[in-house]
Amino acid sequence: MSSQRESVSTVHEFLNSDTMGEAGAVDSGQRFRMQKMVARMQAKRLARRGGTKSQRGDSNGTKQSVQQESFAQELRHLYNQSRYSISPADRLNAIRCLLWLRPYAEMTINAVKLSLQDKDSSLRAATLAELQSYETTLPKSLGQLVVQLAWDPDIRVRKQAVRLASLFPCVQMLNAVLGLLGTPDPELFDAVVQAVNCISQKLDGPHGDM
């Protein structure tokens, strides 16, 4: 356990040497991998603290209750970090932990919504990239924001929003993505074509037109 703490401390020192790097939208290379590692280590530690139902009587039940309260407090701490930290990298790291721990909790969704509306376009793009963790379908309130961000002034944000389009297959998303077919950016164009195909297929299925 002590070696794990030392590893986390070393990683934090590395990450704190800068904020989100010169690349901006989505961290890449070593910094991105290390930030992911820290977020997952923190999330796993908190998940263990959250615990599962005890089967050893009242004393363990009391201990579990204390652990759950501590877990809830740390979740609130992560929420506050995602909102108020000066460092965009720290705010993004808190979002990662919340998505890992409680992806459908109101606290997490509120934190993500605020991050998607942040004035820092790099943070907006990076937050969109983290929403790939939903894998199948975005919560409706987040999906509606992604529709709007498909037309964000920053092309990095637009690219990330289009990559998420298939996770929120609806007519509004399809219309937003179709409007980008005239983009001169080849990477965005390829993402738009793929998104249109995915959304069209899903709208033809039983779960389309949400």
C-alpha positions in Angstrom: 0.0 0.0 0.0 2.8 2.4 0.8 4.5 1.8 -2.5 1.1 2.5 -4.2 0.9 5.8 -2.4 4.4 6.7 -3.4 3.6 5.9 -7.0 0.5 8.1 -6.9 2.5 10.9 -5.3 5.2 10.6 -8.0 2.6 10.7 -10.7 0.9 13.7 -9.1 4.2 15.6 -9.0 4.6 14.9 -12.7 1.1 16.0 -13.6 1.3 19.1 -11.4 4.3 20.3 -13.4 1.8 21.6 -16.0 -1.9 21.9 -16.5 -3.3 20.3 -19.7 -0.2 20.6 -21.9 0.3 22.6 -25.0 -1.8 20.3 -27.2 -5.0 21.6 -25.5 -8.1 19.6 -26.3 -7.2 16.0 -25.3 -4.1 15.1 -23.5 -1.8 12.7 -25.4 1.1 10.5 -24.8 2.6 9.9 -21.4 0.7 12.7 -19.6 -2.7 11.4 -20.8 -1.9 7.8 -19.8 -0.7 8.9 -16.4 -3.7 11.0 -15.7 -5.9 8.1 -16.6 -3.9 5.9 -14.3 -4.3 8.3 -11.4 -8.0 8.7 -11.9 -8.6 5.0 -12.0 -6.4 4.4 -8.9 -8.4 7.0 -7.0 -11.7 5.6 -8.2 -10.8 2.1 -7.3 -9.7 3.2 -3.8 -13.0 5.1 -3.3 -15.0 2.2 -4.6 -13.4 -0.1 -2.1 -14.2 2.4 0.6 -17.8 2.5 -0.6 -17.9 -1.2 0.1 -20.5 -3.9 -0.4 -23.2 -5.1 2.1 -21.6 -6.5 5.2 -22.8 -9.9 6.5 -21.0 -9.9 9.8 -23.5 -8.4 12.1 -24.1 -5.0 13.7 -20.5 -4.0 14.3 -19.6 -4.5 10.7 -22.8 -2.8 9.7 -21.8 0.3 11.7 -18.3 0.2 10.1 -19.9 0.0 6.7 -22.1 2.9 7.4 -19.1 5.0 8.4 -17.3 3.9 5.2 -20.3 4.8 3.1 -20.5 8.2 4.6 -16.8 8.7 4.0 -17.3 7.6 0.5 -20.1 10.1 0.0 -17.9 12.9 1.4 -15.2 12.0 -1.1 -17.6 12.0 -3.9 -18.7 15.5 -2.9 -15.0 16.5 -2.7 -14.6 15.3 -6.3 -17.6 17.2 -7.4 -16.3 20.4 -5.8 -12.9 19.8 -7.4 -14.5 19.4 -10.8 -16.1 22.8 -10.4 -13.7 24.9 -8.4 -10.2 23.7 -9.0 -8.0 26.3 -10.6 -6.3 23.7 -12.7 -8.2 22.4 -15.7 -6.3 19.1 -15.4 -7.5 18.7 -11.8 -11.0 19.4 -12.9 -10.8 16.9 -15.7 -9.3 14.3 -13.3 -12.3 14.7 -10.9 -14.7 14.2 -13.8 -12.9 11.0 -14.8 -13.2 9.7 -11.2 -16.9 10.5 -11.0 -17.6 8.9 -14.3 -15.7 5.8 -13.2 -17.5 5.6 -9.9 -21.1 6.8 -10.4 -21.7 7.5 -14.2 -25.4 7.9 -13.9 -25.6 9.7 -10.5 -27.1 13.2 -10.6 -23.9 14.6 -9.1 -21.8 13.2 -11.9 -24.1 14.3 -14.6 -24.3 17.9 -13.2 -20.5 18.0 -13.0 -20.1 16.8 -16.6 -22.7 19.4 -17.8 -20.9 22.2 -16.1 -17.6 21.0 -17.6 -19.1 20.9 -21.1 -20.2 24.5 -20.6 -16.8 25.7 -19.3 -15.3 28.7 -21.1 -12.1 26.7 -21.6 -12.6 24.9 -24.9 -9.8 22.5 -24.2 -11.7 21.3 -21.1 -14.9 21.0 -23.1 -13.2 18.8 -25.7 -11.4 16.7 -23.1 -14.7 16.2 -21.2 -16.4 15.0 -24.3 -13.6 12.5 -24.9 -14.3 11.1 -21.4 -17.9 10.4 -22.3 -16.8 7.6 -24.5 -16.9 5.6 -21.2 -20.7 5.4 -21.6 -20.1 3.0 -24.5 -23.8 2.5 -25.5 -26.1 5.5 -24.8 -25.6 8.9 -23.2 -27.9 10.2 -20.5 -30.5 12.4 -22.3 -29.4 15.7 -20.6 -25.8 15.1 -21.7 -26.8 14.0 -25.2 -28.7 17.3 -25.7 -25.5 19.2 -24.8 -23.5 17.2 -27.2 -26.0 18.1 -30.0 -25.2 21.8 -29.2 -21.4 21.2 -29.0 -21.4 19.7 -32.5 -21.5 23.4 -33.6 -19.0 24.7 -31.0 -16.7 27.5 -32.3 -13.6 25.3 -31.5 -13.1 22.5 -34.1 -11.5 20.3 -31.5 -14.8 20.4 -29.6 -16.8 19.7 -32.7 -14.7 16.6 -33.6 -15.2 15.1 -30.1 -19.0 15.9 -30.2 -19.4 14.2 -33.6 -17.5 11.1 -32.3 -20.1 10.8 -29.6 -23.0 11.3 -31.9 -23.8 7.6 -32.3 -24.3 7.4 -28.5 -27.3 9.7 -28.8 -29.2 8.7 -31.9 -32.0 11.2 -32.5 -33.2 13.4 -35.2 -31.7 16.5 -33.6 -28.3 14.9 -33.5 -28.6 13.7 -37.1 -29.5 17.2 -38.2 -26.6 18.8 -36.3 -24.1 16.3 -37.8 -25.5 16.6 -41.3 -24.9 20.3 -41.2 -21.2 19.6 -40.9 -20.9 17.7 -44.1 -19.5 20.7 -45.8 -16.5 21.0 -43.5 -13.1 21.4 -45.2 -11.4 19.4 -42.4 -10.9 15.8 -43.6 -10.7 14.3 -40.1 -14.0 16.0 -39.1 -15.6 15.0 -42.4 -14.7 11.3 -41.9 -16.2 11.5 -38.4 -19.3 13.1 -39.7 -19.8 10.4 -42.4 -19.3 7.7 -39.8 -21.7 9.4 -37.4 -24.4 9.8 -40.0 -24.2 6.1 -40.9 -24.4 5.0 -37.3 -27.3 7.3 -36.4 -29.3 6.4 -39.5 -28.9 2.7 -38.7 -30.0 3.2 -35.1 -33.0 5.4 -36.0 -34.2 2.6 -38.3 -34.1 0.3 -35.3 -36.5 0.0 -32.3 -34.6 2.5 -30.1 -34.4 5.4 -32.5 -35.9 8.9 -32.4 -35.5 9.5 -28.7 
